[in-house]
């Protein structure tokens, strides 16, 4: 109920390992799983949007273990409806 005034984008990101297509599909699948988790716990599906960005928006462009850890993430972008 508390979320009804907002739109929540579940943005999933991967690191650069794997192909672009694979990472995009993986991030979409992960976003959908997170969205389903939230719906199962009472969040209205109408306020949620699951988006997979793959490796297209890295926080750290380096190819190190530390950079990969930063880039593989889930972000919640909340805006007013």
N, C-alpha and C positions, 0 to 999 in steps of 0.2 A: 504494500500500500504506500509506503514511503517513497517509492520510486515512480509513482504514477505521474508526477509533475515533470519528469525528466526523460530524456532520451539517452540511453546508455549504449555506446558502441564498445563492443568487445573486440579489441584489435590485437591480433596475434602476429608475432614476428618470429622468424627463424634466423639462424646464423647462415653463413655462406657455404657450408658443406652441403653437397648434393646439387642436383640440377635446379635451375630456376623453376621449371614446371613442378618438380617434386616438392620443393620448398613452398611454393604457392599452395599446392594441394594440401600439404601437411598443415600449414598455418590455418587454412580454412577448416579443416577437420578439427583442429584444436579449438578454434573459436566456437564451433558448433557444440563441442562437448562442454565448454564452459557455459555457453548459453543454456544448454539443457540442464546443467547442474543448477543454475540460478532459477530456471522455471520450475524444476522439481522442488525447490525450496520456497516457492510462493511468489516469485517475481513475475509480473505480467509479461508474457512474451511480446506483447505489442510495444513495450518500451525498450526492447532489446534489439540490437543489430549486431550480428556476428560477421566480422570481416577478417580475412587473411591477407596479409601483405607480403608473405614470404620473406625474402632477404632484401627487399627493395628499399627499406628505410633503416639502415644500420645506425646505431648510436656511435659505434667505433668501427671505422673501416679497416683496421688492422686485422691480420690473419693470425691472431694469437689466441691461446685458450681464454685469456681474460676478456678479449674483445668478443669472442664467440659467446661467452657467458652473458655479457651485456646485451648483445643483439638478440638472443633468444629470450623473448619476453612476452608478457601479456600486459596490455594497457587498457584501462577503462577510461573512455572519454565521455564525460557527462555534460549534457547541455540541456537548457530549458526546452520544453515542448512548445 
